[in-house]
Amino acid sequence: MNGGFRSVHPSVALLYYAGLLLFAMLLFHPLYLLTELTAVAILLLLQGQGRPLLRGLPFYLLMAGSVAVLNPLFSHRGSHILFYFLDQPITLEAILYGLMMMVVLLTLFIVFISYNYTVTTDKFMYLFAAAAPKSALLTLMAIRFVPLFQRRLHQITLIQRIRGIDVGTGNLRKRMRDGMTLLKVLLTWSLEEALQTADSMKARGFGLRKRSAYAIYKLDRRDVALLAILAVCGLIVLGGWLQGYGKIEIYPRMKPVQFGGGEATCFIGFCLFALTPLWLEGREKWLWRSSQRNVYLSATPIKTGPHLMSSRSR
Amino acid sequence: MNEGEFVVLLGPSGCGKTTLLRHLKRELTPVGTTAGVIRYKGQLLSELPAESAAGEIGMVFQNPDAQIVMDTVWHELAFAMENMGLEPAVMRSRLAEISGLFGLEPLLYRSVHELSGGQKQLLNLASVLLLQPKLLLLDEPTSQLDPVAAREFIQILHRLNQEMSMTIIISEHRLEEVLPLADRVLLLTGGQLRAEGTPRDMVRRVGEEQLWPHLAYLPAAARLFLALSPDIDRAAEAPVPLTVRDGKRWLQETLPHLAALERNNGKAATGAQEAGPHTQPEAAVMSCREVTFRYRKDGPEVLKKLSLSLYPGELLMLMGGNGAGKSTLLQLLAGLAKPQRGKVEMNKGLTAGYLAQNPLLYFSQDTVQEELEHMAHYAGMTEQTAREEIAALLGVFQLREVLQSHPQDISGGQQQQTALAMVLLLKPDILLLDEPTKGLDPGAKEKLAALLQLLRDRGMSILIVTHDVEFAASYATRCAMLFDGGITAESPPERFFGANFFYTTAVNRMVRDWLPEALTVEEVARTWSNSVSRS
């Protein structure tokens, strides 16, 4: 499951998602937002993540949909009043703004789903460690404790029930006291073990000198090229944004949307940025499909002409 | 200590083995008053540069879990090298080397908690070896491992010693495998060096100098040798056998009475069979019928239609490989989990007490005394009976001197006994113990066995889950084997182990050609003296 976009260096993936996140918040323009939404959704589908996406969809739609509904109810800015609801004016601008907010939220949600799938915790920690080795080490050790403590607490709960310390029975006061006791057992045990961990770290020379970082990911030429493409496209979009492209104005009065040459450059840059992983993923799909179709000839091509052995013996 | 030596430290728990090893590793030198000097390559250990002290002297500890810092295998391996600030290219090649040597490659991207105890300990060793140490210190590294994993671990140490000429100092309780590999053995008692020599010398000296309490540390072959050979033989400088192979050869060569022994035993064996199978259809105190258990809905079946009965007053030892579901079965019997199918039945009015592998799980108070009192209170005793009951238990378990200590501060054996005393305060009729011999020295094991006998005399039925073949062979009344989710064999120890070829005691493997049902040195010695007196 590590082909396509997941096989790129973590820094490429991080740049991509950081860019998407930034653009989703900066570019308040339906065309850009819908392009981004579609691009990430297709990426997820290509990666075979349709099912988790579908499972979460009702929740996301509810969240985002409620924004779309609530915004016109609370915001009464804008000049086109459509009708009155409970004596409150409902404006066209507020409805459009709500819809836009809905798209922004949906985009953010879907970007996060994709991010979680592509940039796993260890990839992120790998990048983080390169930037801040000490804090990264600390974070890693802390992260490891969460599932560890969960497993231990489960064991402790099971055993302490034998001696009547159980959060499932008794009145509230007793339950709370028992809960604290269980936590105390967990802490004493874990602290005691932490002493041994500290010994083991010291025995292996922790803190003697500046730590280096072991690299499991290699930045290859494709990754460098991707980084360059993403950076250039991102800069084009940012430049466009500074020039005032990629924004529509709704409040206080909707302005007609214009699509000129500058806007087109900005949008093309944005498309290139958002669609790059799709290209990678699509090529991966194509690669495997075509490799199935291929009929391999004998690996050693047959050469015509006099044979090596016979020619020498001559 | 010379370069390339393989030194074994032995002695009872608390004799100073760990303290000695820690003194040899500068970073871990205990706080306290120290006298005397330690030199490493002619240099005072305290004057060694910090990096060579960390890198050239590696240490592996007892508890496989506590030593691990990172959460994935590759990161844990890289940890030591990262500390030393090595170049990525150097790290990569060293990692490749060590993965090849230890076969860690398939595990490289696994999460650490998925590994078995043996794999974890191997990982710890590998992580230390990545700094390319010259001296390796190991503090009871196999005490928490099952016998198979322990043997593998020790084989790797042997290879390191033989192939890399690495100096190894190891402290151990389980000497069956280590002693034949050792160049030198040091016996520590009470913080002092009691004896020193090659393994064969040590066996002789234990035999001659009445160091009898340490007899239990010796491998089975050596103990058999000491028990069977007359004094003249011992003086005659016969090579002391240390392994099963040598032991068997020695038996073949030096015992002219073997034929008589064999004939004699033939009678004894038929006699034993006439006495009838132990499993008379008595009413079982506890039984499970066709129990099937899974941890998760889509998980694998840990137990498959398993049936097992426990009869009154017996000591049933349940054996089986790692992850065979032994602990799970015990939890089901204790009522801590419910099987999806099948039934666990107990006679009316009886209760079961369960002692988990890790005694730390039982403690929640600040002193041993408070623990016991809390438990007595929960059991619904009046203060008077509680005091009497606790006093009686303290006497039996010899826990008086640690009564005011924190449960975390006492030794592993004492922790286990405290936990067991707590379970006993509930007055169970059936006792379920999970690996009670793990990490215990031979002395503590004998104490435990005596205790179990005492409890059985009081009418308790005991079920023990264990890896310890020798312990089961010596003390069980019945043995059972758990494999592939079911009970595959179930009989008294003599027949259980007699029928096994590999999974049996070292003594049995030596004498099985003549005495197929003899499991312990004592049994062989008894048969032997019988045959001598008759002939």
Interface residues (C-beta under 8 A of the other chain):
Chain A: D122 L140 M141 I143 R144 P147 L148 R151 Q155 I156 L158 I159 Q160 R161 I162 R163 G164 I165 T181 L182 K184 V185 T188 W189 E192 E193 Q196 T197 D199 S200 M201 K202 A203 R204 G205 F206 G207 L208 R209 K210 R211 S212 A213 Y214 A215 I216
Chain B: K25 E27 L28 A50 E51 A54 G55 G58 M59 F61 N63 D65 A66 Q67 I68 V69 M70 D71 T72 W74 H75 A78 F79 A80 M81 E82 N83 M84 G85 L86 E87 P88 M91 R92 L95 V112 H113 N124 S127 V128 L131 Q331 L336 Y354 A356 N358 L360 L361 Y362 F363 S364 H374 M375 Y378 Q408 M422 V423 L426
